[in-house]
Amino acid sequence: MRYISTRGSAPVLDFEAATLAGLASDGGLYLPDAWPTMTRDEIAALAGLSYVDTAVAVMAPFVGDAMTREELKALCDQAYGRFSHAAVVPLVQLDHDQWLLELFHGPTLAFKDVALQLLGLFFERFLAGTDKRLTIVGATSGDTGSAAIDAVAGREGIDIFMLHPVGRISDVQRRQMTTVLSPNVYNIAIEGSFDDAQALVKAMFNDRAFSTKFALSAVNSINWARLMAQVVYFFYAAVRLGAPDREVAFAVPTGNFGDVFAGYVAARMGLPVAKLVVATNVNDILHRALSTGDYSKGGVQQTPTPSMDIQVSSNFERLLFDLGDRDGAALATQMAGFESSGAMRLTNAQSEGAAALFQSDRVDLDDMTLAMRWAHEHAGQVIDPHTAIGLAAALRLDVPAGVPIVTLATAHPAKFGDAVERATGVRPSLPTRVGDLFDREERYATLPATFDAITAYITERARPSA
Ligand SMILES: *Cc1c(COP(=O)(O)O)cnc(C)c1O
């Protein structure tokens, strides 16, 4: 399997190189040069398989000869063995047609564990036996940071520096990062906002000398391997609900367009998906883009769903590329226009292509609260605010009778306990395996939000790549 960049001019890479690189050198994102497909019989044969065996069947064509099926299975066993539910991602029924797919049974209680646990193992596997090292640098508004740190803590050949905005993430989120005391983990509280932290990370990647010396790598959802790992649960859930003989719809609480793009990939591979609902909060750039063709930045409003409070959805570029005849040069021009003016229009082909599968919905605070109450009162389920954005959209989705609608439950309610308690009156408790989070020692540095301060800190601690 070969990987090409959405902007057409970066080198074509194999799976291993695309995984280690993250972002393409022309500023684009990697994706496969053609979608592998599964026949009806191959999809039907997934019925009854464990999550790990489903994962191997779905991911093997993407991994190609970067590893054997046995190696891939061993890594999946290791990654998903750390989940606290035997089904890894259990389905829960809410009413006749409405379902939840619980993606939060991993070590840090959000769906990002599903992909990052595996990515950490891929990194270690690809570095083993070489003298190469990786320095992972990231900015987090909460969930990505904790999942990435848990995934690489103590792993050979990798250091991780994670920036978070001081005082702007929840205590649970901060402690999930700062209580990991492995010597290769560095937490930095930035005296600034999440956007400041993200701008610093971008500046470090753009500093060629710095990024080459330390072999900087990204773990946000621009990394193709993360999306690939997320394709698996669309197959797993749909097959349990009757695919390939029955179509299934999915409602996806969306920020960076990573999770819902994985659903699109599943559909391209042959999974019968009736609709993919892109559910946004009031930060609705994607809803505007999909409903009117206007992709333009607004100011970010803070909400009880911080993982969806975004200005720009990086992975949307992958969809625009795939729906625009995969013309990298044309997309590079379109994206350059967006980057300079903060706005662009989708082409007719992009809008029409998207409308065939996607439907978008913007969910405000009141509807989010009502969805949390509905889940609690009608189905006895306490759900987190992000999940509630998806469920609110699912409850008003118009699909033919008998089509099951699966809302992706992206975080454990205890991760956002205050918001859950405000909406439902119920205070969710942390699962016992993380219950001592508030008794553990914390370690992190606090630094001013300047390029010089951060790079000096990293230069003193990171180990240069050979
Ligand atoms: C990251 C995240 C999202 C958004 O997912 P994208 O792949 O960025 O669209 C939604 N909910 C939670 C809890 C998250 O952590």
The ligand as an ORCA input file, in Angstrom:
! r2SCAN-3c Opt
* xyz 0 1
  C     -11.281     14.367     20.161
  C     -12.672     14.243     20.646
  C     -13.781     14.486     19.802
  C     -13.634     14.962     18.370
  O     -13.093     13.977     17.536
  P     -12.481     14.370     16.096
  O     -11.855     13.130     15.588
  O     -11.455     15.463     16.397
  O     -13.585     14.883     15.251
  C     -15.051     14.277     20.315
  N     -15.233     13.891     21.601
  C     -14.205     13.669     22.444
  C     -14.481     13.256     23.846
  C     -12.890     13.832     22.008
  O     -11.871     13.608     22.860
*
